[in-house]
Amino acid sequence: MTAPVPETLAAPTPPKPVARADRVSLWRYARLFRQDILSAQPARLYRAWMAEFRTPFFRSFLVNQPDLVRTVLRERPADFPKSNRIGEGLRPLLGDSVFLTNGATWERQRRIIDPAFEGGRLRDTWAPMWAAGTAAAARLGARAGRAVEIEAETSHAAADVIFRTLFSLPIEDSLAQAVFREFRAYQRSQPILNIAAFVRLPRIFPRFFRRDTRAAARRIRALITDLTERRRAEIAAGTAPDDLATKIMTTADPETGETFSTAEMVDQVAIFFLAGHETSASALAWALYLLATRPDWQGRVAAEAQDLTGAATDMSRLKVARDVFREALRLYPPVPMMVRETTRPERFRDRDLPCGAQVVLSPWHLHRHERLWHDPDGFDPGRWGTEAGRACARDAFIPFSAGARVCPGAGFAMVEGPLLLALILRDLRVAPVAGRVPHPVAHLTVRARDGIWLELSRR
């Protein structure tokens, strides 16, 4: 599966966290995990097909072997439901959203949500995406000649896409601004690791969330409830726009005929904002940084962008931008780890996995696996056009998960990311700021510890 050596210009290797020592105490691991999921892991995971971690409370198995990943995600997903341990840290905000549920509840939610993200309906999101992208390019253009912390700008742009496509509101709307501010406060206050991630506690036990975390979650959910109730009233009056919120709120479960209640819709909107905004902002910021280090690829994206017309048919024109965005997702997958749980004893690679064991699938390690990818830590968008690259895309590339539980917005993200990248670079150049190499860390998503700073100039 190893690719031939591509012909690329010499360039610095993209930054990567320093791995921890191979053996540390559980207490030390928990502290490292709260600070950053990625640097809490040992370097051997970049070569291992499987690794076992034991604690007094549970056993965990990180799986990189492609056929085992396929078993868990594609062939037998019902036997490996999402683990509740990681979700414990997100419940104040996400409630019982589709991101956290399992079984019949999850199946019902997907039957209602999935139709809104079908391929034909994605064309309806092109116009609001284009409007958000051109607005982002204009905001950045006004700052040409200066150094800019680009993660803040991509967060603004991705939030604008979500508000426009979901509720037909630009980011400048006062309610949209309030939700955006509160999401940033929540992300700063909430580590992904909660005590219940290590110790399985009954629901009656407190989860010891920080006071500011609970307060931010309450404020966000109150604002989303306001948006949802407004839309429900517009639907009843026949004045609702035909956007994603209307599509989802008016779609009935084909098995029961029921639609989402307001409370259920609030849970789903919360994950749409978190997954659709936070992950897109992360991937777009890293893509811009990677292109800043590679003027050759940046020039190809800019040249391709000159032919954009604003029509939905532009989607097929963005071949280079799509490969660049894919490569950014490979090197910096926004969600670096996914945790499943065994429902019965399993045997993987001659090891016994007991019922209730944690099965960790790590896009971060799988995407950089030394036995699967040529130059796994290097930035090479051209790899996606090779036979080996296509094989890895099938077997070792899961930025949106895979199988039945693949992110419903995966297609949405693969339109949004390349489009925003092209619109920003059509008239602007980006370059690294000397002495400010970003350091990737992972909390909710993979971000830069001190931001990503780029110099902007007009093309």
JOWOHU-V637313 format. One record per residue. N is the residue number from 1. PHI is phi in whole degrees, -180 to 180 (none if undefined). D_FIRST is the distance of its C-alpha to the first C-alpha in whole Angstrom. Layout:
# JOWOHU-V637313
N/PHI/D_FIRST  N/PHI/D_FIRST
This chain:
# JOWOHU-V637313
1/none/0  2/-70/4  3/-81/6  4/-68/10  5/-67/13  6/-79/14  7/-89/18  8/-131/20  9/-75/23  10/-62/24  11/-152/24  12/-65/25  13/-70/22  14/-57/22  15/-64/25  16/-146/23  17/-64/26  18/-77/27  19/-73/26  20/-79/28  21/-62/30  22/-64/28  23/-122/31  24/-140/34  25/-72/36  26/-60/36  27/-63/39  28/-65/37  29/-63/33  30/-61/35  31/-67/37  32/-63/34  33/-63/32  34/-66/35  35/-78/35  36/-172/31  37/-61/28  38/-75/26  39/-75/27  40/-81/29  41/-103/25  42/-79/24  43/-66/22  44/-63/20  45/-69/19  46/-78/16  47/-123/15  48/-74/16  49/-81/15  50/-158/19  51/-139/22  52/-110/25  53/-127/28  54/-113/32  55/-132/35  56/-65/38  57/-109/38  58/-164/34  59/-110/31  60/-127/28  61/-127/24  62/-86/21  63/-116/18  64/-114/15  65/-66/13  66/-55/12  67/-70/14  68/-75/17  69/-59/16  70/-64/16  71/-59/19  72/-69/21  73/-91/21  74/-107/21  75/-88/22  76/-138/25  77/-61/26  78/-67/29  79/-81/29  80/-132/27  81/-67/30  82/-61/30  83/-76/31  84/-79/35  85/-65/34  86/-69/33  87/-63/35  88/-57/38  89/-74/38  90/-109/37  91/-63/40  92/-55/43  93/-95/41  94/-92/39  95/54/41  96/-106/40  97/-73/38  98/-61/35  99/-70/32  100/-111/34  101/-85/35  102/-137/34  103/62/35  104/-63/38  105/-63/39  106/-64/35  107/-60/35  108/-63/38  109/-62/37  110/-68/34  111/-63/36  112/-87/39  113/-80/36  114/-56/33  115/-59/36  116/-70/36  117/-110/33  118/-65/32  119/-51/31  120/-62/34  121/-74/36  122/-62/33  123/-60/35  124/-70/38  125/-90/36  126/-62/36  127/-61/39  128/-65/40  129/-64/36  130/-61/37  131/-63/41  132/-67/39  133/-68/37  134/-67/40  135/-65/42  136/-64/39  137/-62/39  138/-68/43  139/-62/43  140/-71/40  141/-61/42  142/-69/45  143/-110/44  144/-58/43  145/93/44  146/-126/43  147/-85/41  148/-130/39  149/-81/38  150/-77/35  151/-63/34  152/-63/38  153/-72/37  154/-71/34  155/-63/36  156/-61/39  157/-66/37  158/-66/35  159/-65/38  160/-62/40  161/-59/37  162/-63/37  163/-63/41  164/-70/41  165/-81/39  166/-86/40  167/-122/44  168/57/45  169/-119/46  170/-73/45  171/-60/44  172/-71/48  173/-58/49  174/-63/51  175/-69/50  176/-62/46  177/-62/47  178/-65/48  179/-63/45  180/-59/43  181/-62/45  182/-69/45  183/-63/41  184/-65/41  185/-65/43  186/-64/42  187/-64/38  188/-73/40  189/-95/42  190/-111/39  191/-73/37  192/-73/34  193/-92/35  194/-114/39  195/-55/40  196/-71/40  197/-71/36  198/-99/37  199/-116/40  200/-72/40  201/-111/43  202/-61/46  203/-61/46  204/-74/50  205/-79/48  206/-68/48  207/-101/45  208/58/46  209/-73/45  210/-65/46  211/-61/49  212/-69/48  213/-64/45  214/-62/47  215/-65/49  216/-64/46  217/-62/45  218/-63/48  219/-66/49  220/-62/46  221/-66/46  222/-67/50  223/-67/49  224/-66/46  225/-61/49  226/-61/51  227/-59/49  228/-68/48  229/-67/52  230/-61/52  231/-67/50  232/-61/51  233/-67/55  234/-66/53  235/-63/52  236/-64/55  237/-85/57  238/76/55  239/-114/54  240/-75/50  241/-68/48  242/-90/45  243/-110/42  244/-64/40  245/-63/42  246/-64/45  247/-59/42  248/-70/41  249/-72/45  250/-103/46  251/-85/43  252/-93/44  253/-60/42  254/-62/42  255/-91/43  256/-114/46  257/79/47  258/-92/47  259/-105/46  260/-66/45  261/-74/48  262/-60/48  263/-62/47  264/-66/44  265/-66/43  266/-61/44  267/-59/41  268/-70/39  269/-63/40  270/-60/39  271/-75/36  272/-61/35  273/-67/37  274/-67/35  275/-74/31  276/-75/32  277/-92/34  278/-65/32  279/-70/29  280/-65/29  281/-63/31  282/-62/29  283/-63/26  284/-67/28  285/-65/29  286/-68/26  287/-62/25  288/-66/28  289/-63/28  290/-60/25  291/-71/26  292/-63/29  293/-85/27  294/-132/26  295/-57/29  296/-65/27  297/-71/25  298/-61/28  299/-64/30  300/-68/27  301/-65/28  302/-64/31  303/-65/32  304/-63/30  305/-70/32  306/-64/35  307/-92/35  308/-70/35  309/-115/38  310/97/38  311/-84/38  312/-62/35  313/-67/34  314/-61/33  315/-54/30  316/-77/28  317/-85/29  318/-91/27  319/-73/23  320/-68/23  321/-59/24  322/-67/22  323/-67/19  324/-65/21  325/-65/22  326/-59/18  327/-67/17  328/-64/20  329/-66/20  330/-69/16  331/-74/18  332/-133/21  333/-59/21  334/-56/25  335/-102/25  336/-79/23  337/-145/23  338/-128/24  339/-121/26  340/-115/27  341/-134/29  342/-76/29  343/-102/32  344/-160/32  345/-61/31  346/-130/27  347/-132/25  348/-118/22  349/50/20  350/63/24  351/-120/25  352/-91/28  353/-104/28  354/-73/32  355/-60/33  356/89/33  357/-72/30  358/-90/28  359/-109/25  360/-98/23  361/-108/20  362/-115/19  363/-53/18  364/-58/18  365/-80/16  366/-63/14  367/-70/13  368/-119/13  369/-68/12  370/-71/11  371/-92/8  372/-113/6  373/-112/7  374/-75/9  375/46/12  376/-61/12  377/-95/16  378/-92/17  379/-93/18  380/-146/16  381/-60/17  382/-67/16  383/-63/12  384/-72/13  385/-94/14  386/-95/11  387/-62/8  388/-65/5  389/-64/8  390/-66/9  391/-65/7  392/-66/7  393/-60/11  394/-76/11  395/-106/10  396/-143/10  397/-138/13  398/-136/17  399/-64/19  400/-113/22  401/68/21  402/-165/20  403/72/22  404/-60/26  405/-99/26  406/-58/24  407/-56/26  408/-63/29  409/-95/29  410/-60/25  411/-63/26  412/-58/29  413/-63/27  414/-78/25  415/-93/28  416/-60/30  417/-59/27  418/-60/27  419/-65/30  420/-63/32  421/-60/30  422/-66/31  423/-66/34  424/-68/35  425/-88/33  426/-60/35  427/-121/38  428/-125/37  429/-105/35  430/-122/34  431/-142/33  432/-65/33  433/-91/36  434/-56/37  435/79/36  436/-125/35  437/-80/31  438/-69/31  439/-112/30  440/-71/27  441/-136/29  442/-126/29  443/-119/32  444/-74/31  445/-141/29  446/-82/27  447/-126/30  448/-98/31  449/-55/34  450/-116/36  451/85/35  452/-118/33  453/-102/35  454/-131/35  455/-87/38  456/-106/38  457/-146/40  458/-78/41  459/-78/39
